[in-house]
Amino acid sequence: MEDNTKQPLTADASLYNGQPTDTGSSCPSARLTSCTPSILNNRGGVSVENEPDANRQWFVLRVLYGRIIKAKAFVEAKGFEFYVPMRYKEVRKQGKKRIITEPLLSSFLFVHATAEQVKTLLYEIKVSTNESRNLLSYYFDHTSQRQDNPVRNPPLIIRDEAMDNFIKLTSIKNPHIIPVTSENIMYKLGDEVVVTEGEFIGIHGRVARIAGQQRVVVELFEGCLVATAYVPKEAMRKENQ
C-alpha cells in the first residue's frame, strides 16, 4: 500500500558503529557491523548469499517507531549490507564531557540489495509474534510514479554517489553536524560546492547560512537534509571548477 505520510527528519548525524553508547569511542570506518571496512573503499562488505550482484541498489526502509535496534539486528543477521546512521552528542557525566551515540533517524534504515531481496525482507518479520504489522516497510518516492501503476509511487532508491556522500558526512564524529529543514535554510546563491580542506573534505553539497554560520548542506532525499559544521569560504570550491 502506498505511503502517503511525510515525516520530517529532525536528528543530527553520525553512523552506526556498533560501539557502546557511552564510551566516546568509535570505529572510524564502520557502517555495517562493528569495525567493518569503509563502504567508500569497499563495496563488498556484508553480502547476501556471498555473491556480488550488480542489481543491488540503496533502498530507504521505514522502521516501525522505536524498533530501529531490533530492525538493525534482524537485517544484520540476514547478512544484508545496510547502513544505520547514528548521531554523536556531547554530554557531561560525573563532571566529565563524553561523546555518546544514539539513532540519527529513528524510523529509517538503508539496505543495499536487489528489489526482490528487499521485498522478501519486508514480509519476513513482524513487530512481534502476536501482531500482524510488519517491522519494515518501503519509504516511497513521492516525486515519481510507477510505470505499471501511475497512481502509485515506487519505493525510494538512493543513487550510490549520493549515498556515499551522505555516509561520508554522517560518519564524521562532530556534534555540530545538524539536521535542517528547507524552511530554516538560507542558501547563498544555491552554490553547489565541494569541501577542499578540513574534516569535511570531499563532501559535496550546497552552501547555506544556518544559525549564523556558513555550512554545507547535503540533501539525500526530499525532507532529509544534513548540514556540516562551520566551513570557511577558503575551504571550499564551486563544483566543476
N, C-alpha and C positions, 0 to 999 in steps of 0.2 A: 504494500500500500504506500502511496506517495507520502512523503514527509512534507508537511506544509508549514512547519514551525521554523523560525529563525532565531536561535538563541544567541545573544551576544557572548563573545569570548572575553572574559574580563580578568584573567590572572596574568602574572608576568612569567618570565621564561626560565627554564632550562631543562636539560634532558634527563630521562630516567637512567640512573647509573647503577641501580641495584645496591647502593650503599645504605647503611643505617641512617635514619633521618637526622640524627643529632651529632654526627661525628665531625662534620665540617670537611670531610674528605670526599674526593671524587675520583673516578677513573676517567681521565681526560678525553678518551675517545670511545666510551661505551655508548651503546644505544639499544642493544637487543637483550643481552643478558650481561651480568657483571663482567666488565673488562674484556669485552669482545672488540675486534679491530674496528677502526673508524669506518663508517659507511661511505665516507667520502673517498676513501682509499681502497675499500674492499667491498665490492658489490655482492660477494658470496654470502658472508655472514651465516646466519642460520637458514638452512634450506628446507624446502618441503620435498620429501622423498629423495633428498640428497642429489637432485638433478637440477641443473640450471634450466630456466625457461624464459625465452625472450618475450613471452606474452605477459609477464608479470608487470603489474602497474601498482601505483600507490593509491589505495582506497582509503577514504575517510569513513570510519565507522562510528556510529553513535553508541555510547555505552549507557545503560540504564543508570540514572543518577546515584552516585555513592558506591558504585561497584567497579571502579576503574582498576583497583588492585586485583580483584577476582578475575576480571576480564584479561588483564595482563598475564596472570598466571595460567589461564586457560589457553591463550594463544601461544604463549611460550612453550607450554607442554606439547602442543601440536607441532612445534618445530617451524612455525611461520616466522618470516622476517617481519619485524614490526618496530614501531617507534612510539614511545610514550614520553612526551616532554614533561619535565618537572621544572618547578620554579625554585630558584635559590632565594633565601630570605635571611636577612641578618636579625638575630635575636640576642638578648642578653640573658644568660643563665648563671646564677650564682655570681653575678658581677662580672662575668666574662662574656665577650662577644663571640657568638658562634654563627656558623652558616648552616642552616637546615634546608632540607628539600621537601617539597610537597607537590602534588599534581598541579601542573600548569593548566591543563584542560581536563577538568574532572569528568567530562561527558564524551570525550573523543579519544579514539585510538587509531593509529595509522598502520595499515597492513600492506606489505608488498607481496602480491600474489596474483594469480590469474583470476579472471572473473568467476570461473567455475569453482575454484578453490574457496574464494570468499563466500560464494553462495552456499556452499556446503557448510562452511564455518558458522554462518549466521543461524542456521537451523539446528545446530548440533547441541547447543547449550541453552538451558532455561535459567531464569533467575534463581529458582530453587526447584527441588523435586516436586513440590506441591503447587507450583504455579505454572501457568501456560505461557507467560510472557517470555520473549527471547531476551537474553542478556545483551546481545549485539544486534544492531540494525544498520541499514545504509543511511548515510547522510547524502541527500540528493543535491544535484546541481540545478539550482533554481534559475540558471541563466540559459538553459537549453532544454530541448525536448527529445524524447526517444524517437528514433526513426520508425520503429514498428508501432509506436503508440504516441502520437503527437500531443495528447492531452496529459501525458505523464513526463516527469523529469527522470533522467538517467542518474545512476549513482555518481557521486562526485569523485573524479580521478585527478590526482595532482601530478604534474609533469616532473620527471626526475630532476631536472635542473632546479625547479622551484623548491622541491622537497630538500634537495641537497643544501640550498641556500638557507632554508628555514632551520634545518638540523644544525648547520654550522653556527647560525646565530644563537639558537636556543641551547646550545651545548656550552656556551661561554659562561663561566662562573662569575657572573656580575649581577649583584642585586638591583642595579639601576636599569637593567633591561626591563621594559614595562609593556603591558598590553595597552593598546589605544583603540579608539573608535574613530570613524570618519568624521564624527561631529567635533572632536576635540583636536583635530589636526589642522595646522595652518601650513600647507605646503608652500615652499619657497620656489615659485615658478614651476613646481612639479618636476624639478630636475631629477632625472634618472642618473644615479651615480654608483661608483664602486669605491669602497673604502680602501685606501692605499697604505695606511700606516696604523700602528697600534693593535690592540687586541681584537678589533673588529675587521682587520684586514681581509679583503676578499669578499666582504658582504655586499650584495647588490640590493639597491632599494631606491627610495625617493627621499630627498631632503625635506625635512619639516621642522618647524619650531614648535616644541612641546614643553610645557611647564617652564617656559623661559629659556630653553636650551635648544641648540641645533642638534638634531638627531637624524638617523637614517631609518626609515620605516620599511619593513618587509611585509607585504600582503600575500598570504598564502592562498586564501580564497575570500570571497565576499564576507566581510564581518570578522575575519581573522587577521588582525594586524598586530605586529610586534615592533617596538622601537628599540634601537640601541640606546646606550648611554650617550652622553655628550660626545660629539665628534667635531673637532675643529675643521675649519674650511680647508686648511692646508693638508689635511689627512684624507682628502677625497678628491676624485676627479669625475667629470661627466663621462657617462658611457660613450663608447665609440670614439674616444679621443686618443 
